[in-house]
Amino acid sequence: MSYYDWLLAVIAAAMIFGAGASVHSAVALHQGLAGGSLVSTLVLYEILFRNPPTEPTRSPTAASIAVGVGWLLTAVLMY
């Protein structure tokens, strides 16, 4: 498996772990999925902007804004 295959597996594992965390009575399903999606967003940032399989982005500000908006939407949907 290549580096990117491992990172895609980590994304899936984060989402499964987040859903599995909802088995605990203190964690609701949407909260577990929100946590998993935050971890997945960090890995996706690594894949798309920090170490892409092609040329890196010329605008790190755009990458930061895209990740920030993803976190904001996750936080809004979590509550």
PDB file of N, CA, C and O in Angstrom:
ATOM      1  N   MET A   1       0.837  -1.182   0.000  1.00  0.00           N
ATOM      2  CA  MET A   1       0.000   0.000   0.000  1.00  0.00           C
ATOM      3  C   MET A   1       0.881   1.244   0.000  1.00  0.00           C
ATOM      4  O   MET A   1       1.933   1.284   0.639  1.00  0.00           O
ATOM      5  N   SER A   2       0.430   2.248  -0.725  1.00  0.00           N
ATOM      6  CA  SER A   2       1.188   3.493  -0.798  1.00  0.00           C
ATOM      7  C   SER A   2       0.827   4.402   0.382  1.00  0.00           C
ATOM      8  O   SER A   2      -0.073   4.106   1.168  1.00  0.00           O
ATOM      9  N   TYR A   3       1.540   5.488   0.475  1.00  0.00           N
ATOM     10  CA  TYR A   3       1.318   6.481   1.530  1.00  0.00           C
ATOM     11  C   TYR A   3      -0.129   6.982   1.514  1.00  0.00           C
ATOM     12  O   TYR A   3      -0.753   7.110   2.567  1.00  0.00           O
ATOM     13  N   TYR A   4      -0.648   7.258   0.349  1.00  0.00           N
ATOM     14  CA  TYR A   4      -1.997   7.805   0.225  1.00  0.00           C
ATOM     15  C   TYR A   4      -3.062   6.757   0.534  1.00  0.00           C
ATOM     16  O   TYR A   4      -4.132   7.097   1.037  1.00  0.00           O
ATOM     17  N   ASP A   5      -2.785   5.499   0.243  1.00  0.00           N
ATOM     18  CA  ASP A   5      -3.716   4.437   0.615  1.00  0.00           C
ATOM     19  C   ASP A   5      -3.837   4.343   2.131  1.00  0.00           C
ATOM     20  O   ASP A   5      -4.931   4.155   2.662  1.00  0.00           O
ATOM     21  N   TRP A   6      -2.706   4.475   2.824  1.00  0.00           N
ATOM     22  CA  TRP A   6      -2.738   4.442   4.282  1.00  0.00           C
ATOM     23  C   TRP A   6      -3.535   5.619   4.842  1.00  0.00           C
ATOM     24  O   TRP A   6      -4.302   5.459   5.792  1.00  0.00           O
ATOM     25  N   LEU A   7      -3.356   6.776   4.263  1.00  0.00           N
ATOM     26  CA  LEU A   7      -4.096   7.940   4.749  1.00  0.00           C
ATOM     27  C   LEU A   7      -5.595   7.802   4.499  1.00  0.00           C
ATOM     28  O   LEU A   7      -6.397   8.225   5.331  1.00  0.00           O
ATOM     29  N   LEU A   8      -5.979   7.230   3.389  1.00  0.00           N
ATOM     30  CA  LEU A   8      -7.400   6.979   3.137  1.00  0.00           C
ATOM     31  C   LEU A   8      -7.960   5.974   4.131  1.00  0.00           C
ATOM     32  O   LEU A   8      -9.111   6.094   4.551  1.00  0.00           O
ATOM     33  N   ALA A   9      -7.163   4.988   4.509  1.00  0.00           N
ATOM     34  CA  ALA A   9      -7.593   4.023   5.520  1.00  0.00           C
ATOM     35  C   ALA A   9      -7.754   4.703   6.883  1.00  0.00           C
ATOM     36  O   ALA A   9      -8.649   4.353   7.652  1.00  0.00           O
ATOM     37  N   VAL A  10      -6.886   5.675   7.177  1.00  0.00           N
ATOM     38  CA  VAL A  10      -6.991   6.415   8.439  1.00  0.00           C
ATOM     39  C   VAL A  10      -8.281   7.233   8.466  1.00  0.00           C
ATOM     40  O   VAL A  10      -8.921   7.338   9.512  1.00  0.00           O
ATOM     41  N   ILE A  11      -8.666   7.807   7.341  1.00  0.00           N
ATOM     42  CA  ILE A  11      -9.926   8.560   7.271  1.00  0.00           C
ATOM     43  C   ILE A  11     -11.096   7.653   7.604  1.00  0.00           C
ATOM     44  O   ILE A  11     -11.949   8.015   8.414  1.00  0.00           O
ATOM     45  N   ALA A  12     -11.145   6.483   6.992  1.00  0.00           N
ATOM     46  CA  ALA A  12     -12.234   5.543   7.263  1.00  0.00           C
ATOM     47  C   ALA A  12     -12.209   5.089   8.720  1.00  0.00           C
ATOM     48  O   ALA A  12     -13.260   4.991   9.354  1.00  0.00           O
ATOM     49  N   ALA A  13     -11.028   4.813   9.253  1.00  0.00           N
ATOM     50  CA  ALA A  13     -10.906   4.370  10.643  1.00  0.00           C
ATOM     51  C   ALA A  13     -11.363   5.456  11.616  1.00  0.00           C
ATOM     52  O   ALA A  13     -11.984   5.150  12.634  1.00  0.00           O
ATOM     53  N   ALA A  14     -11.065   6.707  11.316  1.00  0.00           N
ATOM     54  CA  ALA A  14     -11.489   7.806  12.192  1.00  0.00           C
ATOM     55  C   ALA A  14     -13.001   7.906  12.240  1.00  0.00           C
ATOM     56  O   ALA A  14     -13.574   8.137  13.305  1.00  0.00           O
ATOM     57  N   MET A  15     -13.647   7.738  11.111  1.00  0.00           N
ATOM     58  CA  MET A  15     -15.100   7.800  11.081  1.00  0.00           C
ATOM     59  C   MET A  15     -15.720   6.602  11.806  1.00  0.00           C
ATOM     60  O   MET A  15     -16.711   6.752  12.521  1.00  0.00           O
ATOM     61  N   ILE A  16     -15.142   5.429  11.621  1.00  0.00           N
ATOM     62  CA  ILE A  16     -15.649   4.233  12.309  1.00  0.00           C
ATOM     63  C   ILE A  16     -15.433   4.359  13.816  1.00  0.00           C
ATOM     64  O   ILE A  16     -16.314   4.010  14.601  1.00  0.00           O
ATOM     65  N   PHE A  17     -14.270   4.855  14.220  1.00  0.00           N
ATOM     66  CA  PHE A  17     -13.993   5.054  15.635  1.00  0.00           C
ATOM     67  C   PHE A  17     -14.953   6.087  16.227  1.00  0.00           C
ATOM     68  O   PHE A  17     -15.441   5.911  17.344  1.00  0.00           O
ATOM     69  N   GLY A  18     -15.224   7.155  15.488  1.00  0.00           N
ATOM     70  CA  GLY A  18     -16.164   8.173  15.964  1.00  0.00           C
ATOM     71  C   GLY A  18     -17.558   7.604  16.157  1.00  0.00           C
ATOM     72  O   GLY A  18     -18.221   7.895  17.152  1.00  0.00           O
ATOM     73  N   ALA A  19     -18.002   6.792  15.205  1.00  0.00           N
ATOM     74  CA  ALA A  19     -19.319   6.162  15.339  1.00  0.00           C
ATOM     75  C   ALA A  19     -19.309   5.149  16.480  1.00  0.00           C
ATOM     76  O   ALA A  19     -20.292   5.019  17.209  1.00  0.00           O
ATOM     77  N   GLY A  20     -18.200   4.434  16.632  1.00  0.00           N
ATOM     78  CA  GLY A  20     -18.095   3.462  17.717  1.00  0.00           C
ATOM     79  C   GLY A  20     -18.044   4.115  19.089  1.00  0.00           C
ATOM     80  O   GLY A  20     -18.462   3.513  20.078  1.00  0.00           O
ATOM     81  N   ALA A  21     -17.543   5.322  19.159  1.00  0.00           N
ATOM     82  CA  ALA A  21     -17.486   6.034  20.437  1.00  0.00           C
ATOM     83  C   ALA A  21     -18.886   6.327  20.967  1.00  0.00           C
ATOM     84  O   ALA A  21     -19.065   6.537  22.166  1.00  0.00           O
ATOM     85  N   SER A  22     -19.871   6.343  20.086  1.00  0.00           N
ATOM     86  CA  SER A  22     -21.237   6.625  20.517  1.00  0.00           C
ATOM     87  C   SER A  22     -21.842   5.469  21.303  1.00  0.00           C
ATOM     88  O   SER A  22     -22.940   5.606  21.842  1.00  0.00           O
ATOM     89  N   VAL A  23     -21.156   4.344  21.380  1.00  0.00           N
ATOM     90  CA  VAL A  23     -21.624   3.238  22.218  1.00  0.00           C
ATOM     91  C   VAL A  23     -21.574   3.662  23.686  1.00  0.00           C
ATOM     92  O   VAL A  23     -22.390   3.219  24.495  1.00  0.00           O
ATOM     93  N   HIS A  24     -20.618   4.514  24.020  1.00  0.00           N
ATOM     94  CA  HIS A  24     -20.520   5.044  25.385  1.00  0.00           C
ATOM     95  C   HIS A  24     -21.716   5.944  25.639  1.00  0.00           C
ATOM     96  O   HIS A  24     -22.112   6.717  24.767  1.00  0.00           O
ATOM     97  N   SER A  25     -22.288   5.850  26.819  1.00  0.00           N
ATOM     98  CA  SER A  25     -23.518   6.599  27.110  1.00  0.00           C
ATOM     99  C   SER A  25     -23.306   8.115  27.150  1.00  0.00           C
ATOM    100  O   SER A  25     -24.269   8.869  27.008  1.00  0.00           O
ATOM    101  N   ALA A  26     -22.076   8.571  27.338  1.00  0.00           N
ATOM    102  CA  ALA A  26     -21.825  10.012  27.417  1.00  0.00           C
ATOM    103  C   ALA A  26     -21.627  10.659  26.054  1.00  0.00           C
ATOM    104  O   ALA A  26     -21.538  11.883  25.956  1.00  0.00           O
ATOM    105  N   VAL A  27     -21.557   9.844  24.997  1.00  0.00           N
ATOM    106  CA  VAL A  27     -21.288  10.375  23.664  1.00  0.00           C
ATOM    107  C   VAL A  27     -22.455  10.043  22.748  1.00  0.00           C
ATOM    108  O   VAL A  27     -22.797   8.876  22.556  1.00  0.00           O
ATOM    109  N   ALA A  28     -23.065  11.084  22.183  1.00  0.00           N
ATOM    110  CA  ALA A  28     -24.138  10.873  21.208  1.00  0.00           C
ATOM    111  C   ALA A  28     -23.530  10.548  19.847  1.00  0.00           C
ATOM    112  O   ALA A  28     -22.369  10.865  19.590  1.00  0.00           O
ATOM    113  N   LEU A  29     -24.312   9.920  18.985  1.00  0.00           N
ATOM    114  CA  LEU A  29     -23.808   9.520  17.670  1.00  0.00           C
ATOM    115  C   LEU A  29     -23.292  10.718  16.885  1.00  0.00           C
ATOM    116  O   LEU A  29     -22.217  10.654  16.289  1.00  0.00           O
ATOM    117  N   HIS A  30     -24.050  11.807  16.879  1.00  0.00           N
ATOM    118  CA  HIS A  30     -23.604  12.969  16.090  1.00  0.00           C
ATOM    119  C   HIS A  30     -22.329  13.583  16.656  1.00  0.00           C
ATOM    120  O   HIS A  30     -21.548  14.164  15.903  1.00  0.00           O
ATOM    121  N   GLN A  31     -22.098  13.471  17.960  1.00  0.00           N
ATOM    122  CA  GLN A  31     -20.862  13.983  18.542  1.00  0.00           C
ATOM    123  C   GLN A  31     -19.672  13.103  18.158  1.00  0.00           C
ATOM    124  O   GLN A  31     -18.594  13.611  17.851  1.00  0.00           O
ATOM    125  N   GLY A  32     -19.869  11.804  18.177  1.00  0.00           N
ATOM    126  CA  GLY A  32     -18.805  10.896  17.767  1.00  0.00           C
ATOM    127  C   GLY A  32     -18.440  11.077  16.309  1.00  0.00           C
ATOM    128  O   GLY A  32     -17.262  11.085  15.951  1.00  0.00           O
ATOM    129  N   LEU A  33     -19.456  11.224  15.464  1.00  0.00           N
ATOM    130  CA  LEU A  33     -19.188  11.450  14.043  1.00  0.00           C
ATOM    131  C   LEU A  33     -18.515  12.798  13.804  1.00  0.00           C
ATOM    132  O   LEU A  33     -17.678  12.927  12.911  1.00  0.00           O
ATOM    133  N   ALA A  34     -18.877  13.795  14.594  1.00  0.00           N
ATOM    134  CA  ALA A  34     -18.228  15.106  14.458  1.00  0.00           C
ATOM    135  C   ALA A  34     -16.752  15.009  14.831  1.00  0.00           C
ATOM    136  O   ALA A  34     -15.905  15.599  14.160  1.00  0.00           O
ATOM    137  N   GLY A  35     -16.439  14.277  15.885  1.00  0.00           N
ATOM    138  CA  GLY A  35     -15.036  14.083  16.258  1.00  0.00           C
ATOM    139  C   GLY A  35     -14.267  13.329  15.188  1.00  0.00           C
ATOM    140  O   GLY A  35     -13.134  13.684  14.862  1.00  0.00           O
ATOM    141  N   GLY A  36     -14.883  12.286  14.641  1.00  0.00           N
ATOM    142  CA  GLY A  36     -14.248  11.541  13.560  1.00  0.00           C
ATOM    143  C   GLY A  36     -14.043  12.387  12.323  1.00  0.00           C
ATOM    144  O   GLY A  36     -13.036  12.251  11.627  1.00  0.00           O
ATOM    145  N   SER A  37     -14.992  13.258  12.051  1.00  0.00           N
ATOM    146  CA  SER A  37     -14.851  14.110  10.869  1.00  0.00           C
ATOM    147  C   SER A  37     -13.760  15.160  11.055  1.00  0.00           C
ATOM    148  O   SER A  37     -13.116  15.558  10.084  1.00  0.00           O
ATOM    149  N   LEU A  38     -13.545  15.611  12.283  1.00  0.00           N
ATOM    150  CA  LEU A  38     -12.446  16.555  12.528  1.00  0.00           C
ATOM    151  C   LEU A  38     -11.090  15.885  12.284  1.00  0.00           C
ATOM    152  O   LEU A  38     -10.199  16.478  11.676  1.00  0.00           O
ATOM    153  N   VAL A  39     -10.944  14.653  12.759  1.00  0.00           N
ATOM    154  CA  VAL A  39      -9.698  13.921  12.502  1.00  0.00           C
ATOM    155  C   VAL A  39      -9.540  13.676  11.006  1.00  0.00           C
ATOM    156  O   VAL A  39      -8.449  13.821  10.456  1.00  0.00           O
ATOM    157  N   SER A  40     -10.632  13.306  10.357  1.00  0.00           N
ATOM    158  CA  SER A  40     -10.593  13.069   8.910  1.00  0.00           C
ATOM    159  C   SER A  40     -10.232  14.335   8.149  1.00  0.00           C
ATOM    160  O   SER A  40      -9.537  14.275   7.135  1.00  0.00           O
ATOM    161  N   THR A  41     -10.699  15.478   8.632  1.00  0.00           N
ATOM    162  CA  THR A  41     -10.382  16.738   7.983  1.00  0.00           C
ATOM    163  C   THR A  41      -8.885  17.031   8.060  1.00  0.00           C
ATOM    164  O   THR A  41      -8.301  17.540   7.103  1.00  0.00           O
ATOM    165  N   LEU A  42      -8.268  16.713   9.187  1.00  0.00           N
ATOM    166  CA  LEU A  42      -6.819  16.919   9.318  1.00  0.00           C
ATOM    167  C   LEU A  42      -6.055  16.038   8.333  1.00  0.00           C
ATOM    168  O   LEU A  42      -5.093  16.489   7.710  1.00  0.00           O
ATOM    169  N   VAL A  43      -6.479  14.791   8.194  1.00  0.00           N
ATOM    170  CA  VAL A  43      -5.816  13.891   7.249  1.00  0.00           C
ATOM    171  C   VAL A  43      -6.066  14.361   5.822  1.00  0.00           C
ATOM    172  O   VAL A  43      -5.163  14.317   4.986  1.00  0.00           O
ATOM    173  N   LEU A  44      -7.271  14.806   5.542  1.00  0.00           N
ATOM    174  CA  LEU A  44      -7.588  15.313   4.212  1.00  0.00           C
ATOM    175  C   LEU A  44      -6.768  16.547   3.877  1.00  0.00           C
ATOM    176  O   LEU A  44      -6.339  16.721   2.736  1.00  0.00           O
ATOM    177  N   TYR A  45      -6.547  17.411   4.872  1.00  0.00           N
ATOM    178  CA  TYR A  45      -5.688  18.583   4.688  1.00  0.00           C
ATOM    179  C   TYR A  45      -4.274  18.145   4.302  1.00  0.00           C
ATOM    180  O   TYR A  45      -3.649  18.733   3.420  1.00  0.00           O
ATOM    181  N   GLU A  46      -3.782  17.100   4.978  1.00  0.00           N
ATOM    182  CA  GLU A  46      -2.451  16.564   4.664  1.00  0.00           C
ATOM    183  C   GLU A  46      -2.403  16.055   3.223  1.00  0.00           C
ATOM    184  O   GLU A  46      -1.445  16.317   2.495  1.00  0.00           O
ATOM    185  N   ILE A  47      -3.441  15.329   2.822  1.00  0.00           N
ATOM    186  CA  ILE A  47      -3.465  14.744   1.476  1.00  0.00           C
ATOM    187  C   ILE A  47      -3.600  15.823   0.391  1.00  0.00           C
ATOM    188  O   ILE A  47      -2.906  15.778  -0.624  1.00  0.00           O
ATOM    189  N   LEU A  48      -4.482  16.772   0.610  1.00  0.00           N
ATOM    190  CA  LEU A  48      -4.803  17.726  -0.455  1.00  0.00           C
ATOM    191  C   LEU A  48      -3.862  18.925  -0.527  1.00  0.00           C
ATOM    192  O   LEU A  48      -3.567  19.414  -1.618  1.00  0.00           O
ATOM    193  N   PHE A  49      -3.384  19.405   0.636  1.00  0.00           N
ATOM    194  CA  PHE A  49      -2.668  20.669   0.622  1.00  0.00           C
ATOM    195  C   PHE A  49      -1.204  20.566   1.050  1.00  0.00           C
ATOM    196  O   PHE A  49      -0.347  21.212   0.447  1.00  0.00           O
ATOM    197  N   ARG A  50      -0.902  19.783   2.059  1.00  0.00           N
ATOM    198  CA  ARG A  50       0.487  19.727   2.552  1.00  0.00           C
ATOM    199  C   ARG A  50       1.364  18.802   1.730  1.00  0.00           C
ATOM    200  O   ARG A  50       2.520  19.124   1.454  1.00  0.00           O
ATOM    201  N   ASN A  51       0.822  17.646   1.332  1.00  0.00           N
ATOM    202  CA  ASN A  51       1.626  16.661   0.620  1.00  0.00           C
ATOM    203  C   ASN A  51       0.787  16.005  -0.481  1.00  0.00           C
ATOM    204  O   ASN A  51       0.553  14.797  -0.441  1.00  0.00           O
ATOM    205  N   PRO A  52       0.338  16.782  -1.454  1.00  0.00           N
ATOM    206  CA  PRO A  52      -0.518  16.216  -2.492  1.00  0.00           C
ATOM    207  C   PRO A  52       0.276  15.339  -3.460  1.00  0.00           C
ATOM    208  O   PRO A  52       1.497  15.461  -3.555  1.00  0.00           O
ATOM    209  N   PRO A  53      -0.423  14.454  -4.177  1.00  0.00           N
ATOM    210  CA  PRO A  53       0.282  13.623  -5.151  1.00  0.00           C
ATOM    211  C   PRO A  53       0.735  14.417  -6.374  1.00  0.00           C
ATOM    212  O   PRO A  53       1.471  13.896  -7.212  1.00  0.00           O
ATOM    213  N   THR A  54       0.304  15.663  -6.479  1.00  0.00           N
ATOM    214  CA  THR A  54       0.721  16.546  -7.570  1.00  0.00           C
ATOM    215  C   THR A  54       1.408  17.766  -6.962  1.00  0.00           C
ATOM    216  O   THR A  54       1.930  17.689  -5.850  1.00  0.00           O
ATOM    217  N   GLU A  55       1.414  18.871  -7.669  1.00  0.00           N
ATOM    218  CA  GLU A  55       2.045  20.088  -7.162  1.00  0.00           C
ATOM    219  C   GLU A  55       1.296  20.621  -5.941  1.00  0.00           C
ATOM    220  O   GLU A  55       0.066  20.590  -5.913  1.00  0.00           O
ATOM    221  N   PRO A  56       2.021  21.110  -4.933  1.00  0.00           N
ATOM    222  CA  PRO A  56       1.343  21.699  -3.774  1.00  0.00           C
ATOM    223  C   PRO A  56       0.633  23.001  -4.148  1.00  0.00           C
ATOM    224  O   PRO A  56       0.937  23.624  -5.165  1.00  0.00           O
ATOM    225  N   THR A  57      -0.304  23.388  -3.316  1.00  0.00           N
ATOM    226  CA  THR A  57      -1.066  24.609  -3.571  1.00  0.00           C
ATOM    227  C   THR A  57      -0.162  25.838  -3.482  1.00  0.00           C
ATOM    228  O   THR A  57       0.799  25.862  -2.713  1.00  0.00           O
ATOM    229  N   ARG A  58      -0.479  26.838  -4.264  1.00  0.00           N
ATOM    230  CA  ARG A  58       0.293  28.086  -4.229  1.00  0.00           C
ATOM    231  C   ARG A  58      -0.242  29.024  -3.156  1.00  0.00           C
ATOM    232  O   ARG A  58       0.420  29.995  -2.789  1.00  0.00           O
ATOM    233  N   SER A  59      -1.431  28.738  -2.656  1.00  0.00           N
ATOM    234  CA  SER A  59      -2.052  29.627  -1.686  1.00  0.00           C
ATOM    235  C   SER A  59      -2.329  28.884  -0.380  1.00  0.00           C
ATOM    236  O   SER A  59      -3.372  28.243  -0.243  1.00  0.00           O
ATOM    237  N   PRO A  60      -1.407  28.963   0.578  1.00  0.00           N
ATOM    238  CA  PRO A  60      -1.668  28.302   1.867  1.00  0.00           C
ATOM    239  C   PRO A  60      -2.831  28.946   2.618  1.00  0.00           C
ATOM    240  O   PRO A  60      -3.458  28.305   3.462  1.00  0.00           O
ATOM    241  N   THR A  61      -3.119  30.213   2.314  1.00  0.00           N
ATOM    242  CA  THR A  61      -4.248  30.874   2.953  1.00  0.00           C
ATOM    243  C   THR A  61      -5.551  30.220   2.525  1.00  0.00           C
ATOM    244  O   THR A  61      -6.430  30.008   3.359  1.00  0.00           O
ATOM    245  N   ALA A  62      -5.695  29.899   1.256  1.00  0.00           N
ATOM    246  CA  ALA A  62      -6.911  29.239   0.775  1.00  0.00           C
ATOM    247  C   ALA A  62      -7.070  27.877   1.419  1.00  0.00           C
ATOM    248  O   ALA A  62      -8.187  27.481   1.753  1.00  0.00           O
ATOM    249  N   ALA A  63      -5.983  27.158   1.600  1.00  0.00           N
ATOM    250  CA  ALA A  63      -6.047  25.849   2.244  1.00  0.00           C
ATOM    251  C   ALA A  63      -6.497  25.994   3.694  1.00  0.00           C
ATOM    252  O   ALA A  63      -7.330  25.219   4.165  1.00  0.00           O
ATOM    253  N   SER A  64      -5.960  26.963   4.392  1.00  0.00           N
ATOM    254  CA  SER A  64      -6.343  27.184   5.784  1.00  0.00           C
ATOM    255  C   SER A  64      -7.800  27.593   5.903  1.00  0.00           C
ATOM    256  O   SER A  64      -8.494  27.156   6.822  1.00  0.00           O
ATOM    257  N   ILE A  65      -8.262  28.412   5.000  1.00  0.00           N
ATOM    258  CA  ILE A  65      -9.668  28.830   5.007  1.00  0.00           C
ATOM    259  C   ILE A  65     -10.578  27.636   4.744  1.00  0.00           C
ATOM    260  O   ILE A  65     -11.614  27.495   5.394  1.00  0.00           O
ATOM    261  N   ALA A  66     -10.207  26.782   3.805  1.00  0.00           N
ATOM    262  CA  ALA A  66     -11.026  25.602   3.493  1.00  0.00           C
ATOM    263  C   ALA A  66     -11.134  24.683   4.700  1.00  0.00           C
ATOM    264  O   ALA A  66     -12.216  24.172   4.992  1.00  0.00           O
ATOM    265  N   VAL A  67     -10.039  24.469   5.400  1.00  0.00           N
ATOM    266  CA  VAL A  67     -10.074  23.614   6.591  1.00  0.00           C
ATOM    267  C   VAL A  67     -10.865  24.295   7.702  1.00  0.00           C
ATOM    268  O   VAL A  67     -11.649  23.639   8.388  1.00  0.00           O
ATOM    269  N   GLY A  68     -10.676  25.585   7.890  1.00  0.00           N
ATOM    270  CA  GLY A  68     -11.406  26.320   8.917  1.00  0.00           C
ATOM    271  C   GLY A  68     -12.907  26.295   8.694  1.00  0.00           C
ATOM    272  O   GLY A  68     -13.673  26.141   9.645  1.00  0.00           O
ATOM    273  N   VAL A  69     -13.331  26.443   7.459  1.00  0.00           N
ATOM    274  CA  VAL A  69     -14.759  26.387   7.146  1.00  0.00           C
ATOM    275  C   VAL A  69     -15.303  24.988   7.433  1.00  0.00           C
ATOM    276  O   VAL A  69     -16.423  24.844   7.924  1.00  0.00           O
ATOM    277  N   GLY A  70     -14.520  23.966   7.130  1.00  0.00           N
ATOM    278  CA  GLY A  70     -14.951  22.598   7.428  1.00  0.00           C
ATOM    279  C   GLY A  70     -15.131  22.384   8.922  1.00  0.00           C
ATOM    280  O   GLY A  70     -16.106  21.763   9.345  1.00  0.00           O
ATOM    281  N   TRP A  71     -14.209  22.888   9.720  1.00  0.00           N
ATOM    282  CA  TRP A  71     -14.330  22.770  11.175  1.00  0.00           C
ATOM    283  C   TRP A  71     -15.521  23.562  11.692  1.00  0.00           C
ATOM    284  O   TRP A  71     -16.238  23.101  12.580  1.00  0.00           O
ATOM    285  N   LEU A  72     -15.736  24.755  11.139  1.00  0.00           N
ATOM    286  CA  LEU A  72     -16.870  25.573  11.574  1.00  0.00           C
ATOM    287  C   LEU A  72     -18.182  24.875  11.278  1.00  0.00           C
ATOM    288  O   LEU A  72     -19.074  24.838  12.126  1.00  0.00           O
ATOM    289  N   LEU A  73     -18.308  24.318  10.072  1.00  0.00           N
ATOM    290  CA  LEU A  73     -19.541  23.601   9.737  1.00  0.00           C
ATOM    291  C   LEU A  73     -19.738  22.382  10.630  1.00  0.00           C
ATOM    292  O   LEU A  73     -20.863  22.073  11.024  1.00  0.00           O
ATOM    293  N   THR A  74     -18.663  21.700  10.946  1.00  0.00           N
ATOM    294  CA  THR A  74     -18.763  20.543  11.844  1.00  0.00           C
ATOM    295  C   THR A  74     -19.234  20.983  13.232  1.00  0.00           C
ATOM    296  O   THR A  74     -20.087  20.333  13.836  1.00  0.00           O
ATOM    297  N   ALA A  75     -18.683  22.078  13.732  1.00  0.00           N
ATOM    298  CA  ALA A  75     -19.078  22.576  15.048  1.00  0.00           C
ATOM    299  C   ALA A  75     -20.534  23.029  15.061  1.00  0.00           C
ATOM    300  O   ALA A  75     -21.251  22.787  16.032  1.00  0.00           O
ATOM    301  N   VAL A  76     -20.971  23.679  14.000  1.00  0.00           N
ATOM    302  CA  VAL A  76     -22.359  24.128  13.916  1.00  0.00           C
ATOM    303  C   VAL A  76     -23.307  22.931  13.855  1.00  0.00           C
ATOM    304  O   VAL A  76     -24.342  22.924  14.521  1.00  0.00           O
ATOM    305  N   LEU A  77     -22.962  21.929  13.067  1.00  0.00           N
ATOM    306  CA  LEU A  77     -23.830  20.757  12.937  1.00  0.00           C
ATOM    307  C   LEU A  77     -23.800  19.875  14.169  1.00  0.00           C
ATOM    308  O   LEU A  77     -24.735  19.110  14.404  1.00  0.00           O
ATOM    309  N   MET A  78     -22.740  19.969  14.960  1.00  0.00           N
ATOM    310  CA  MET A  78     -22.631  19.135  16.146  1.00  0.00           C
ATOM    311  C   MET A  78     -23.634  19.580  17.221  1.00  0.00           C
ATOM    312  O   MET A  78     -24.104  18.755  18.005  1.00  0.00           O
ATOM    313  N   TYR A  79     -23.957  20.849  17.259  1.00  0.00           N
ATOM    314  CA  TYR A  79     -24.873  21.355  18.297  1.00  0.00           C
ATOM    315  C   TYR A  79     -26.154  21.725  17.689  1.00  0.00           C
ATOM    316  O   TYR A  79     -27.062  22.173  18.388  1.00  0.00           O
TER     317      TYR A  79
END
